[in-house]
Amino acid sequence: MASGMQALGVRFPVMVAPMVGISHVAFRAMLRRYVPVGLDPLIFTEMLSTRRLPTERLDTTAELRCTDAEKAGEDRFIPQLLGNEQRFIRPSVAKLESLRPWGFDINMGCPATHVLKHNWGVRLMGDPAYAAGVVRMVRESTDRPVSVKMRGGSDKVCDLEYLDEFTHALEEAGADWITIHARTREQGHEGRADWQLVSEIARRRRIPVVANGDIQTASDALTVLRDFGAGGVMIARAATVRPWILWQVAEDLYGDQSGVLAPAGRAGEKAPRTREEESREFFRACLALIDELETHFGDRQDDALKKFSFFAATGARWFMFGHAFWAVTKKAKSTGHLRELIEDYRDRFDHPLKERVN
């Protein structure tokens, strides 16, 4: 039976997924504003191509920028690798080691066509032995924890026995833990995630098995941890509209310890819970993200604005009239102008967040 993430020295079993266009340094820094003092969740980078990494510069490549706390090893982050060739994987890992990541993750779940043509992403799920070989490449390149993020199936349906064989091969190859996005390649991000599938695989593995997919609320996270035997939970797109979900889950897991279990600068407060509280906090998070974009991408205003726009678009379906909010942010000419537009929108409208979306 799989153990929890505590076996790897991870006390807080809640993490935020690698998301293309979202999981950049500014987003990671904004998320950490909502992490209760004393907790250190694993937060992933965007997926990084091992074919490009060896020739990219750490100080100028947007996807490789890190906070000072990350580079000092004080905040845990995990680069996600996309690739399948040792001649690219080894130098990529060596370069990223200088940033002091907590571990490395291998992408075996991306269904994008441009990824599949290289036999990357979810295409790796078609051959357990081949996928295990990729894990060995990364395992032999680093002493840090190595994980795999994969799908519940590479085709239209989830095949439990094949998934058992596949995850066993990854475990034997040296993976320290596995995350299963409990939807198939065909489902994409639609339909209900099959958390029972994660539960079944967790029972068969010795290493932690983390559940991803359809975790939209703190209640979802608690359910997966307590009722489905997952070693951890990975939150993805819901974190773009509810970044304080880490705070909520921490309160639910560890009890009512307001003033102790709160983020820095918010002692005595409880996590937002009602739709109205969450709606107000959403705008606060938007302004915090702009602050972080200015800090980390102030030299690239166009990039900063594009990153915020993508963030707003990703979370729009959770926000009443979210498309209208996204359209407002598209009018911004600078991050300063963007801040003014958001403050004006916040003061003139009351659009509560939805608890869930289909």
Sequence and secondary structure as in RCSB ss.txt:
>XXXX:A:sequence
MASGMQALGVRFPVMVAPMVGISHVAFRAMLRRYVPVGLDPLIFTEMLSTRRLPTERLDTTAELRCTDAEKAGED
RFIPQLLGNEQRFIRPSVAKLESLRPWGFDINMGCPATHVLKHNWGVRLMGDPAYAAGVVRMVRESTDRPVSVKM
RGGSDKVCDLEYLDEFTHALEEAGADWITIHARTREQGHEGRADWQLVSEIARRRRIPVVANGDIQTASDALTVL
RDFGAGGVMIARAATVRPWILWQVAEDLYGDQSGVLAPAGRAGEKAPRTREEESREFFRACLALIDELETHFGDR
QDDALKKFSFFAATGARWFMFGHAFWAVTKKAKSTGHLRELIEDYRDRFDHPLKERVN
>XXXX:A:secstr
    GGGGT SS EEE   TTT SHHHHHHHHTTSBTT    EEEEEEETTTGGGS TTT GGG   HHHHTTSS
 EEEEEE   HHHHHHHHHHHHTT  S EEEEE    HHHHTTT GGGGGG HHHHHHHHHHHHTT SS EEEEE
EEESSSS  HHHHHHHHHHHHHHT SEEEEEEEETTTTT S   HHHHHHHHHH SS EEEESS  SHHHHHHHH
HHS  SEEEE THHHH TTHHHHHHHHHH   TTTSSBTT TT     SHHHHHHHHHHHHHHHHHHHHHHHTT 
HHHHHHHHHHHHHHHGGGBTTHHHHHHHHTT SSHHHHHHHHHHHHHH    B S   
